[in-house]
Amino acid sequence: MIKDSIEYLIKIATNPPYSNNLLAARQEYQKYAGGIFDDDKSYENQMALFLEWYIFDRIEPAHDQTVLELIINDGKGKTLDSLKNINVFISHIHGLFIIKKIKDHSIKAINLFDNEQYDVVEPSGKLYFSKNSIFEGRLLTYENSYYFTGNFCFHPEGSKKFIKSEIKKIFSLQKINVKELKLQNVKLKNENKKLNKTISLIEKLQEKIQKSNSEKKILTIKKDLSELGSIKEKHEENCSLLKQNINIFTHEKIIRESQSIQTRLMLKLSSMRLLLERSRNIEVKDIYKN
């Protein structure tokens, strides 16, 4: 079962060397999600969410990787025991979901960050969820199906408007980054056209040399070839640089920054939910606000 794989992953991640930064990570987590206290009603759930964040989301500065990525790259993600194969967890989906349909053994949920709909295996769906409820959750793929990890942060009905407005801000920022990436890809496409055109000219001149019997003409063609060779090298250099910049931009802005912003929002919302849990006679709208 998938629970065995999750437990196996947690066991590895909470032992050295992967647990070396666990205490520092907890302080970092609590800075955004709020302090976790033993007498909180949701203490166990909050600790489970923290561990998930530590394993799946937190980037280790020294490696620019998550703990999950480090474990997998160290070759500990796959064993002979299929129940302990956690390599598939690299494609996890952490998001804010809204329930659209509840069936006997599954639910339909939409990730508000990208509006993708997922059919999730959830035998206890009718116990955990209600239609149109909004919650933070993490999807894992296992044997060609989606499963939630079982750790959630449910947000009250009155928080929807605020949550959706915060997600809209993220969409606006993502659009700017996507637009910039498109511009960089257009530049690369144009540079590739120039490179291919130069290569084509070089090939044609090389054919002319083979067919020519005139030493004078051959010398002239070789001179042209030398100039085109320099132009070709410049285009190749430009293409290489553009590809490198696109890869860096995609990694840092499209992937890492996007994930970071979404995660920060979920931590912020988690701290609001915790405040609501601890508070008395405070309306939801007075907590879920900037």
N, C-alpha and C positions, 0 to 999 in steps of 0.2 A: 504493500500500500504506500501511497505517497507520504503518509505521516512518518513512516519508517525512514524514508529518504530525508525528510526535513529534520528529523531528530538526529540522523547521522551527520547532516551538515552542521547543525548547532553544536554537536559534540566536538567536531573538528575545530570550528570557529572559536569556541570558548576555551580552547586549550592552546598552550604555546606551540608555535610562535605567533599564531594569529590573534591570541588574546592579549598580547603585550600592551596594546594601546586601548584596552577596554575601559579602564577607569577614566582616561583622558577623553575618550569618545563619549562616555556617559555625561561628563561635564559639558561637552560641546552640544550634545543632544538636548540636555535640560535647558541650555541657554535659549533654545528656540521652541522647545515643546513644553517647557515648564518643569519644575521639580517633581520628582516622583517620591511619594511618602508611603510608608508601610500601612498607614491607616486609611489610605485612599480606597474607595470602593472598587475602583478599576485598577488597583496596584498590579495584579498579575498580568492583566491585559496590557497595561502601559509598559511593563518590563518586556513582554513578548514583542511589542511594537518596536521598542528600543533595540532589541537584539536583531530584529529583521532589518532595521535601518543600518545597524552596524555591519551586518553581513552583506546586504544587497546594495545599499545606497552610499554609504560613507566612502569617500575617496581617500586612500592612504597617500598622503603627500609625497612620501619617499618613493613610492612606486607608481603613482598616478593610476592606481587600480583599486577596485573594491576588494574586500576580504574574499568574496566569492570568486572573483577573477584570479586572485592570488592562489587560492586553493586549487582551482581547476588547472591553472598554469603549472602548478607544482606536481601535477599528475595525480592528485588525491581525489579528483572528482569522479573517477570511474574505477570500479572494482569488478571482480568476478561476480559479486553479488549484485544482481540487477536492481534490487531494492535500494542499493546504496549508490546508484548511478545518479549523481547530481549535476552532471554536465549540462543536462537539458534545462536546468534552472537559470542558465545565463540569459535566457529569453523571457525572464519574468516581466510582468507588467504591473507597475505600481501606479495606482491612480485613484481618482475620486469617482465613484460609480453611483449610478442611479438605477434602481430596480424597475424593470419594465414588465416582467412576467415571472410568475412563480408556478412551477409545475411540481409534480410529486417527487421527482428525483433530480431536478435541475432548475436553474433560473436563467433568465435573460437579463443581462446588465450592460449598460452603456458607460464607457469611460468618458467622462466629461472633458478630458484633456484633448481627445482627438475624435470624439463621437463614434468610435468603433464599438460595435455590439458583439457581445460574447455569450455563447451558450456554455454555462458553467455547471459541472457536475456538483450537485449539492443536495444529498438525500434529506437533510434537515432544513431545507430552504424555508419551509412554512413556519418553522420555529424561530429562525434567526431574522428573517426579512419580512418587510411589508412593501407593497407596491409604492413606487415613487420615493422610497427612502434614499437618502444620500449618505454615503459612508466612504471612508478610506479603506482600501483593501489591496491585496497583492495576489495576482494570478500567476500560477505556475502551470507549465505544460507537462503532462505526464501521460505516456502511452496514447498520444494523439488526442487528448482531451484537456480541457481547462479545469483547474481546481483553485479555490481560494486557500490560502494558508490557514485560515481559521481565526486570524487575529484582525479585528476590525476596530475602527473608530467611527461610531455612528453620530451623525449630526442632527440636531432637532429640526423640525419642520420650518420654523421661523428663520433658519440660517440660509435657506436656499438662495434667496435673492443676493445676499452678500457673497456667498461662495461663487455663484455664477458671474458676478461682476468682477471678482478677483481673477477668475479663469479668463474672462474676456481681456483683461490687461495682459495676461500671459500670451494670449493669441496675437495681440497687437505686436508684442516684442518678437514673437516667433516669425511673424510675417516680414518684419524688417530683416531678420537674419536670412530667411528663405530668399527674399528679393536680392540680397547681397550675394548669396551663393549662386543664384541664377546669372547675375552679372559676371561673376568670376568664370562660370562655365561658358558663357558666351565669348569671353576673352580667349579662353582656352580653345574653343572651337575655331575662332578666327585665326588664331596662331597656328593651329593644326592645318588649316586650309593653306596658309602661306607656306608652311613646311612642305606639304604634299605637292604644292605647285612648284616649289624649288626643286624637289626631288625629281619631279616629272621632267623639268627642264634639263637637269643634269643627265638623266637617262637618255634623253633625245640627243644631247650633244655627244654623249659617249657612243651612241649609234653612228653619228656622223663621222666621228674619228675612225671607226672601223671601216666605214665605206669610202673614206677619202684617201686619195693618193698624193695629195698636195701637202708638202712639208709646211709651206707657209700657212695654209689653211688650218692644218693640224695645230700649229703653234698658237694661232689666234683662238681656236676652240679651247685649247688647254688653258689659255689665259682666262677665258670666260668661265671655264670650269673651276678654276682656282677661286675666282670671285664668288661664284655660286656656292662653292664649298664653305667659304667663310660665312656667307648668308645662311646656309643650311645649319651650320653650327650655332649661329646666333638664335635661329628659330627653335632649334632643339633645346638650347639653354633656357629660352623663354618658356617653352612648353613644360620643361621639367620644373621650373620655378613656380609656374602657375599651378601645376598638379600638386606640388608640395604645399602651396598656400591653401588650395582647396581642401586638401586632406586635413591640414591643421585647423582651418576654419570649421570644417564639418565636425571634427572631433571636439573642438573647444566650444563652439557656439551652438551648432545644431544639436549635438548629442549631450555633451557634459553640461553646458550652461542651461539648456532646456530642462534636463533632468534635475539639476540643482534648484532651479526656480520652482519647479513643480513640487519638489520635496520640501523646500522651505515653506511653501504655502500649506502643505499638508501638516507640517510640524506646527505652524502658526495656528491652524484650525484645531489641531489636537490640544494645544495649550488653552484655547478658548473653550473647548469641550470640557477640559479638566476644571477650568474656572467655574463653568456652569454647574458642574457636579458638586463642587465645594461650596457654592454660593446659595444663599437663601433670599427669596423675594427680589431677585434680579431678573429682569426680562431678557429674553434671548437677544433682542435687537440692541440691548445695551452692552452685550458682550461680543457679539459677532459684528464688529465694526472696526474701522481703522482709527 
